[in-house]
Amino acid sequence: MLVTIRWSVPLAWASAIAVAVKIVATFALVGPLAIDGVALATFLALFAQAVVLRMAVSRRHPPIRPSWRVVVLIAVAVAGCVASVLAPQDLAWNIGRFAFACCRLAPFFLGLRKLQAKRSPDLFAHSHEAGIQHVIGVRSMPVFRGVASASTAIAAPPRRARTDARRRACNGG
């Protein structure tokens, strides 16, 4: 979100804080916890980065509560990760876990292929609410209702429309 509104200073600070937390936590935890300490240090660094970015975004935009479905999905994913780590780490379990992960790749790639098919260069992804049509490889143009061919939609918009679009982009809306 911060990149889209061209406000990158918090990204730099969050990254710097994450690196500092990672270095300090790694040195502090590698002795007592060995490799698990390094993993915990990575988690702490990512958590610190997320907190800094959340604070930066909440300064400009009011917080939006996630839906209950998102919370349940996150809880199930975390429970699955914890169960996977706490399970006995023998050869059969690791092979089964790897096979399960490979089976989950097929639906992922099928869904990705479906999304790519919907966004072929000849098709428009209509966004009537925003009043803009997006064409792959072509800059956004104002919607001209009733335009049927891609060649007429690619024509340059009037000068005033370009100026208004630039103002909206600079003002974040």
N, C-alpha and C positions, 0 to 999 in steps of 0.2 A: 504494500500500500504506500509506503513512504517513497518508493521509487516512482510510482505513478504520479504522485503529486510533487515530484522533484524536490524533495526535502531529505537530502542524504546525510546530513550531519549526524542525526541519531544513529544511522546505520554504522557510521565510522566509530562513534563512541561505543555502541553496543559490541562491535567486533573487538575493539581494543579492550573493553572490560572482560569479554569472554576469553581472550587470550591470556590476560592477567590471571583470571580465576583458574584457568586451565593449568597454567604453569605452577601457581602456588599450590593448588589442590593436588596436582600430580606429585610434586615433591613431598607434600605432607602425607599423602595416602599410599604411595607406592611401597613404603617400608612396611607398614602394618598389614596392608591388604594385597600386596603384590599386583598382579595384573588386574584384579578386580578394583583396586584403588585407582588405576588409570581409567578404567571404564567409568567409575563413579565421578572422577574428576571431569571427564568429558561431559557427563550428564549435568554436573553442576555448572560448567561453563555455558552449555546450551540453555540451561534454565536461567542463568544470569542474563544472557543475551535476550531471551524472550521477555524477561521482566523489564529490561531497559526499553525495548521496542514497544512493549505494551504501554509503558508510561509515556513514551513519546507520542504514540498515536492517540492516547486518551486525552492529551493536552489539546489537540485540535478537533477531535471528533468525540461525540458522546459514546460511551460503551454500548455495545449491542450484545444482549444476552443470547447465547446459543440455544437452539431448540433442544428439547429433551431427547430427540433422536440422536443428535450429535453427541450429547453427553453419554448416552447409552453406548453408542458405537465406540467412543474413546474408552469407556470403562471396560467393554468387552475386549478391545485390543490390548489394553494394559494387562488385563487378567490373563489373556492368552500368552503374552510375553513373559509374565511372571511364572506361569505354569511351565512354559518351555524352559526357562532357566532353572527352575527348581526340580524339574524332572531329572532322573538319573542320566548322566551324560555318557552312556555307553554307545558302542558302535551301532547297534540296531536302532536306537532312538535317533541318533544323528542321521542315519540313512533314511529313516522314515520321515524325519522333519525336512530333509532335503527333497525327498520325493514329493511331499505335500506342497512345498514351495514351488517346485517345478510344475505341478498340476495347476497351481493358481496362476501361473504365467499365461496359460492358454486363454482364459477369459479376459485377462488384461490386454493381451495383444489383439484379440477379437474386438474388444470394445474400442481400442485405439484405432484399429482399421476402420471401424464403423464411423468414428468421429472424423477421420481423415477423408472418408468418402463423402461425408456431408459438406466438407469444406473444399471441394475441388474448385479450381480457378473459374469454372463456368457458372458456379452457383453463388447466389447472394445469401448471406446470413442476414435476414431482415431484422432491423431494430427500429420499428416504427415509433416506439416511445422516445428514443433519442433523436429520431429524425435523420438517421444516417444509415447508409448501406456500406458494408465492408466487402471488398473484393480482395481475394488473396493476391498479394503483390501490387496492389494499387492503393493509393491513399484514400482516406475516407472522403466521400462526397455527399452533399445533401441529397435527400430523397426527393426525386421528382415523381410524384404519383402518376401512375399510368405508363412509366417508362418500361418498355418490354425488352429492349436489346441492351447488351452490355456496352456496345460502342457508344450509345447516346448517354448512358449513365456515367461513362468515364470522362465525358467532356468536362472541362474546367468549370467550376461553379462561378457565379458572378463575383466580382471583386468584393462587394460588401459582405457576401457570405463567407469568403475567405477571411476577411478581417474580423468578423464576428466569431468565427471558429477559433482564430488565434487568441482573441480576448478570453473566450471561455476556457481554452487550454491553459492560459497563463493564470487565470483566477481559480483554477482547480474545479471548474464546473462546466 
